[in-house]
Every structure is written in structure tokens, then in C-alpha cells.
């Protein structure tokens, strides 16, 4: 089973409750779920949040959306992922973060298929950077790799960032990536949400593009922003963060 696990929490230090901020009447988290639902390769979507009372609103939202919610450790994110993946019998895990709401489902399908078909340990869309920061910033890996990480990667960085052990020990893993076409590479664009002005940019993109998820693509996003480069000035002060 291919399981997309979205890690989400409300107590972000830079921008609290950002995953529940709304665009067009829907939370950022709901937008992410709706993009993932268009994937042809995902069998199950689960949101893995913490067991802290502050994250009760996330569980309440997911009940309304009829989306599975897993609650686990607030400090050991790697354990939360492992426990969640084990509970749902995941064969391949797609790791998704809840602060990156612009997703191309075709890229998701390519990530998962490459992970399934090539005996690869880890597939990413972010290394080397060709897509904008935060755009379809997902990674796929087999459960067997996640299990090894859970058992052997004991340092605090790995427990918090899940796959950092892979990236720090590339010689030990078979790593592959999904890249954009060279003429569509826009790695300098910042489309993640860490600060309020990041959210403002994403909000304006949704408004001005009038995003229809079923017809959304990376190509359409690039064409739109190439013609509206002034929008990228909104969060330009955070470009190098």
C-alpha cells in the first residue's frame, strides 16, 4: 500500500497555526489533502500530528473531512512516522509537510512509481533543487528504509527531520530524484510557508490563478508567475532562509 503521510502541527514557532489558515474558505491542510487525492498512485492519506492538546483542532478538522488522523510523539517525528506507517501497513511512504500547499499530483505519481519500480531507497523532488522551494516538496521511500532509520538513526536531527540520516549518508542508500525540465527550473522561487508573508504570496497565487486542482500543473504555475514576477517580491526578504 502506498501511504501519503502528512506531518502537521499547530505550534510552529515562526507562524503558529499556519496549517489551519484558510484560502478560499479551506485550510492549507485541506488544500494539500485535495491535491494528494488527485494522485493515481496514493492508496491512503493520513495526517500524522502530535498527541499535544494544541493539535486537537487538526484532528477535529480531519474528522469533518473524513481523513485519517494519527497522533504520536511531538518530539520524535521519526517515531511518529514509523508508528503511523506500521499501523496502516505502508509499503511505500510519501512524506509530505503541511507548509507546502502547492502540489502537482503528476510529480507525486512519478516519485512513487520510481520508488516502486527501481529498488530505490529514497526518491526526492528537492535534491538537486530545480523546483521552487516548497513546491511538491515530497519524498518517497519504502517502509523497510523507514524501519532501518527508526532503529538506527538515533541522533536528534534524524528524530526531528525523519530522512536527514539518508541525506547525510548518501553512500549507504540508493537515492534518486525527480527534476524539472531545464527550461522550467525555478529553484530561486520561494513557495513554502514559514512566515505570514509567505502565506500572503500563496494566497494571492490561489486567488489570481483561480486554481482548479484537477487542471493544475507545474507548467501552468511557471507560466503564471513568469508573467507576474512582482508577486515574488512579497516574501523576498525570506528568500535565503
Secondary structure, DSSP 8 states (H G I E B T S, - for coil): -EEEEEE--S--SSSTTGGG-EETTEEHHHHHHHHHTT-SS-SEEEEEEESSGGGHHHHHHHHHHT-EEEEE-SS-HHHHHHHHHHHTT-SEEEEEETT-----HHHHHHHHHHHHHTT-SEEESSSS--S-BTTT--EEEEHHHHHHHHHH--SHHHHHHSSHHHHH-GGGS-EEE----GGG--TT-B---SSHHHHHHHHHHHHHHT--GGG--HHHHHHHHHT-GGGGGTTGGGTT-
